[in-house]
Amino acid sequence: MGSSPELRRLLQTALDGAPQINASTSTVHGCPALRACPGCRALVSHTQRGCPTVWCAQCPCSFCFRCLKVGYCGYGSPQCPIRERQRL
């Protein structure tokens, strides 16, 4: 994705306004509903079912929706905390 100041502002507004996931049985419970891909900054959502790993539709990046680590993080370990809302 481009990195113009206007685009960054729009993406940040979307990230800031995303509600928190409140599905108590979801592996991403407590996360914001939107994350920015660490590879290209495209906005990504989670199905709220299954593993917290998501794949970006815009680039070949996969990452943990909880801790934002690229690739598989070993969900359930202490190294997989829920990261706060992202700042671009």
C-alpha positions in Angstrom: 0.0 0.0 0.0 1.1 3.6 -0.5 2.4 5.7 2.3 0.9 9.1 1.6 0.1 11.1 4.7 -3.6 11.0 3.8 -3.7 7.2 3.4 -1.8 6.8 6.7 -4.3 9.1 8.4 -7.3 7.1 7.0 -5.7 3.8 8.0 -5.0 5.1 11.5 -8.6 6.3 11.9 -9.9 2.9 11.0 -7.5 1.2 13.4 -8.4 3.6 16.2 -12.1 3.2 15.6 -12.2 -0.6 15.4 -14.2 -2.2 18.2 -12.7 -4.8 20.5 -13.5 -8.4 19.9 -15.6 -9.6 22.7 -16.3 -13.2 21.7 -15.1 -14.9 24.9 -14.5 -18.3 23.2 -12.3 -16.8 20.4 -8.5 -17.0 20.4 -8.5 -13.3 19.5 -10.8 -12.2 22.4 -9.7 -8.8 23.6 -8.0 -7.8 20.3 -9.0 -4.9 18.2 -11.2 -6.0 15.3 -8.7 -4.6 12.7 -5.0 -5.0 12.5 -2.5 -3.5 9.9 -0.5 -6.1 8.1 3.2 -5.9 9.3 4.3 -6.4 5.7 2.2 -3.9 3.8 -0.1 -2.1 6.3 -3.3 -3.4 4.6 -6.1 -3.7 7.0 -6.9 -7.3 8.1 -9.7 -8.7 10.1 -10.0 -12.1 11.8 -12.9 -14.6 11.5 -12.9 -15.0 15.3 -12.7 -18.8 14.8 -9.7 -21.0 15.0 -6.0 -20.1 15.2 -5.0 -16.5 15.7 -2.8 -16.6 12.6 -4.1 -14.6 9.6 -2.9 -14.1 6.0 -2.9 -10.8 4.3 -4.8 -10.7 1.0 -2.5 -7.9 -0.3 0.9 -9.5 0.3 2.4 -12.9 1.2 2.6 -12.1 4.9 1.0 -14.2 7.6 1.0 -13.0 11.2 -0.5 -13.6 14.6 -3.5 -11.4 15.1 -2.8 -11.3 18.9 0.9 -10.4 19.2 1.5 -9.3 15.6 4.5 -11.6 15.2 5.1 -12.5 11.5 4.6 -16.2 10.9 3.5 -18.7 13.6 3.9 -17.5 17.1 3.1 -20.6 19.2 -0.2 -19.3 20.4 -0.9 -20.0 24.1 2.7 -19.4 25.1 3.7 -16.4 27.3 5.3 -14.9 24.2 1.9 -14.3 22.6 0.4 -11.4 24.5 -2.3 -9.2 23.0 -0.6 -6.2 21.5 -2.3 -2.8 21.8 -3.8 -0.9 18.9 -1.2 -0.2 16.3 0.2 3.2 15.6 1.3 3.7 12.0 
